[in-house]
Amino acid sequence: MKIGDRIKQRRKELGYSVEEVAEKLGKNRATIYRYENNEIENFPVTVLEPLAKVLKTTPAYLMGWGIIGVGNGIKKERELQGYSLKELSQELGIPESELAAYESGIEPISKNLLKNICEIFGITIAKLVLGDRALNDIPLQLLEHYQELGYDENEMIDAYLEFRGVEREDVLRDKEKTKGVKIPVLGTIAAGIPIEAVEDVEDYEEISSELSSTGEFFALRIKGESMEPKFSEGDVVIVRKQEDIESGEIGVVIVNGSDATVKKVMKEDNGIMLVGTNPQVYSPKFYNSKQIVELPIKIIGKVIELRAKF
């Protein structure tokens, strides 16, 4: 189940219409449908948190982090220690249905209640979240969970140290590795000008250091409606610089010395065809081998990610 499926499921559980969610979130109805249809590949954090509040749940639940989440940890430890749902809820003085909602990750749990649960179990919060697993990426994941619970930076790091028995410098070093790399968002790219020399920089986007290590990247702002509904005007695409792509992939192409355009590239024996996803605005255009050389037609990158803007 993807994030859009969980958004839709939770909306229906609450009996909300798409219009009601859109109004509460300050978005239009079409945007909510895009969320639910999983058309947003990198869901913006700035939307995730308020959307979770509207749907009376947690960002972790919407993102599907329950497998390493607090709620999943409570349930596993409860079963391990032989508590029934009813027994633990009675000891905590809360309704059984409320505890079940915490365990499923649907409802956010307060820091104080979580501490009470850990006192009953006789374990730390870090132990509750992680169990005995040795996961390589625990520093970042654990910090995310603690951040959701309202812990400050030092409290989160101390909790991790308590669980793993490592030096504080090791944790900070792991966090440093997760920092992203900023790349420029270009408004236009003219033929004959190297990407690094383009001065039309409108903004910056951040990509992971892991992705950055796989090549050179830039971002490009979509203009026009030729790639609707997948790409809308104002959206930003992340592009890996490369001079060729596979047939059927979406690339950034410079045609006839004009600005770069984003199109699907279909390769044929005697040329290539540039295809938009909105045929009402852009009809497929074929260029034969001679035109590719003489015009020229030049691929300068492959689109690998969409960052929709609202």
N, C-alpha and C positions, 0 to 999 in steps of 0.2 A: 504494500500500500504506500502510495506517494503522498507528499504533503497536501496536494490538492484534494486527494481522496479523503484525507483526515479532516480537512477544512469542511468539505461538503458533508461528511458524516456527522461531525460535531454540530454543524448548523442545523441539520435536520433533527438531531437529538434534542436541540433546544427549541425546535419549532419555529426557527427564524426563516423568513424568506430571503432571497438574494437581495431584494430591495432594502430590507431592514438592516442587513449586515452592511450594505453599501452606505446607507445613511449614517449608521453608528460609526463607521470607519472614516467617513468623509471622502468616499470614493464613488465612482459611478458603477452602475450595474455591470457593464461590460468588463470592467477590471476584475470584479469578484468572479465572474465566469472564467476569466483567464487564469485566476488563481486556482479555481477548482478543476480546471481542465489541464493543469500542470503545464501551462504554456510559458511559465516563468522558470527558466533553468536555474537561476541563482536567486532564490527568494530574498528580497531585501530585509535586513535586520530591522530597519526603521519601520517596516510595516508589520513584521512578525510579532513584535511585542504588543502593540496596540490591538492587533487582530486576535491574539491570544486572550486579551482582556475582554474584548467584545464577545468571544465565544466561551468565556468563563473557563479557560483552561490554561495550560502552560506552553511556552515556546517549545520546550522539550517534547511535549506530547505531539504538537503539530509537526515537528521535524522528525519524529520517529526515533528519538533518542532513548526510548524506554528500556532498550536492551542493556544499557549501562547506567540507567537513571536511578534516582532516589526511590521512586515508587517500586520499581522492580527489586531493588535491594531490600526494602521493607518486607515485601511479600516473601522473598526467598529466605530471609533471616527468620521471619515469623514461622514459616513452615519448618525450617531447620530446628528451631527451638520448641516446636510442638504446640504453638499457640494456634487456636482457631481464630477466624476473623472476629467472631463474637467475643471471645475471651480477651483478645487484645484491645478491642474497642471499648469494652467495659472497664478495663484497667486504665485506659486513657480518658475515660469519661466522655466519649464521643459516639455518635450513632455509627452503627455497623456500615451503613451505606456511605458515610463520609470517609471511613477508613478505606473502603473498597475503591472509592474515587481517587484517593491518594495513591493507592497501590497501582492502579491502572495508568496513573500519570495524567489523568484528565483534569483533576483539580490540583492547584498549587498548594504546597504544604508550608506552614510557617516554620521559621527557624526554631522557635521555642518548642513547638510540638515535636519536631524532628529530634531535638535534644532529649525530650522526655522518652521518646521511643527508644533511642540509643541507651538511655539509662536503664530502661526495663530489660533490654537485651544484654546490657553489660559490655557494649562495644562502642568504638568511635564512629563518627559519621563517615569518615573516610573508609573504614572497614565495611560499613553498611553499603556504601555506594559501589565499592570495588570488589568486595569479597576477597578471595585469595588469588585472583588472576594476575598474571604478570604480563601486562599489556605495554607495548612500547610507547604508545601515545598517551598514557595516563596523565601526565602533567597538564596538558591542554584540556583533556576531557574532564578531569576532576575540577579544574579551575572553572570551567563553564558551569558545572553543576553547583558549585559553591557560589558563584556569581549570581545565579538564579535565586538562591536563597538569601541574598543580601549580605554576604560576607565581604569584608574589605580585602584588599590585596594581601596584607600580612596574615590575616586569619586563614585565607585560602592556602597560602604557602605553608603555614605552620601545620595545617591539617594534613597536607600531603607529606610533610616531613615526618609527622607522627606515624603515618601509615607505612611509609617506605624506609624510613631511617636513613635518608640521604642528606647530603649537604645542601643548604639553601642555594649556594652558587650553582649546583647542578640543576635545580628547578628553574632558576632564572635563565640559565643557558638554554634549557629546553624551550622556554617561552620565547627566547630571542630567535630561535630557529623558525618559529611559526610566523614571524613578522613577514608582511607582504612586500612586494616590490611595486613601486609606482611606475605606471607607463602613461604616456601622453594620449589624450583624446584629441584626435585631429578633426578639424571641420572639413577640410579639403586636402586632397593630395594631387598635385599637378604632375603631369608627365615630365620625366627627365630630372626631377629633383629627388635626391636621396631622402628617405624617411627622416633620418636624423637631422636633415637640414630644413625640414618643413617648419615654418614659423607660425602657422595657423593652429596653435595649441589652445583648445577651448577649456580643457579641464584635465584632470588626472584620474585614472582608475587604478585600483590595487589588485595585483594577482599574487598567488602564492609563490614563495621562493622555490617550491618544488616545480611548479609550472614554468617559472622563469628560467630554470636550469635547462629546459628542453629546447630553447631557441631564443630568437629575438622577437619581441612583441610590440605592437602598438594597438591603440583603440581608434575606432572610427565612428563618428556620429552619423546615423542613418538620415538621409534626406529624401523626401518624396514618398510616394505610396506604392512603388513598383514591387515591393517585397511584402506587402500586406497579405495575410494577417500575421505572418510570422514575425516580421520586423516592422515596427511602426516608426513614423518620423519622430526623431528625437531620441530613439533608442541608441544604445551604444553596443558595438560588437567588438570583441577581443579578437585580434588577428595575429597569427604567427607568420612572420615574414618568410616566404618561400616562393620560388619561381614557377612551381608547377603544383597541381592538385589532381586528385583522382576524378574521373568522370562522375558527375552527380553531386559532387561536393560544392559548397558555397564558397566563393572566393572574392577577393578584391581585385578588380581588373581595370586597367587603364586602356581606354579605347580611343584611337584616333587622336592622341595627344591631348584629350580632355581630362577633366578630373576623374578620380577613381570612382568606380561604381561597384556596388555589391550585387552579385548575381549568382545563380546556380550555373555551373559550367558543365555542359554536356559535350563530350568529345565524340567526334565521328572520324571516319577514315580520311576524309578530305578537308577537315576543318573542325571548328568548334561552334557551339550554339550557346548564347547567353540567354538564360531563361529567368523571368521574374515570376513571383508567385501570385501576382495580381494581373492576369491577362487583360483586364479592362483598361489598365493603365500602360502596361508594357508588353508588347507582342514579342515572342522569341525572335532573336536576331542571329542569323547564321553568318559566319565569316570563314571563307575558304583559306586554304594554306597560303595562297599568295597575299591575301588581305592581311593575314596575321603578321606577315613580315613587313609589308609595305605601309600599312596604316600607322603604326603597328597595333597589335592587340597584345597586351602584356599582363600576365598574372603577377601580382606582387605579394599575395598572401592568402592564407586560408582562414576563414572564419571558424573559430573553435568555441565561441561562447557568446551568448546574448545577455545583455544587461538592460532589461526593459526599464524605461523611465516613465513616471506617471505625473 
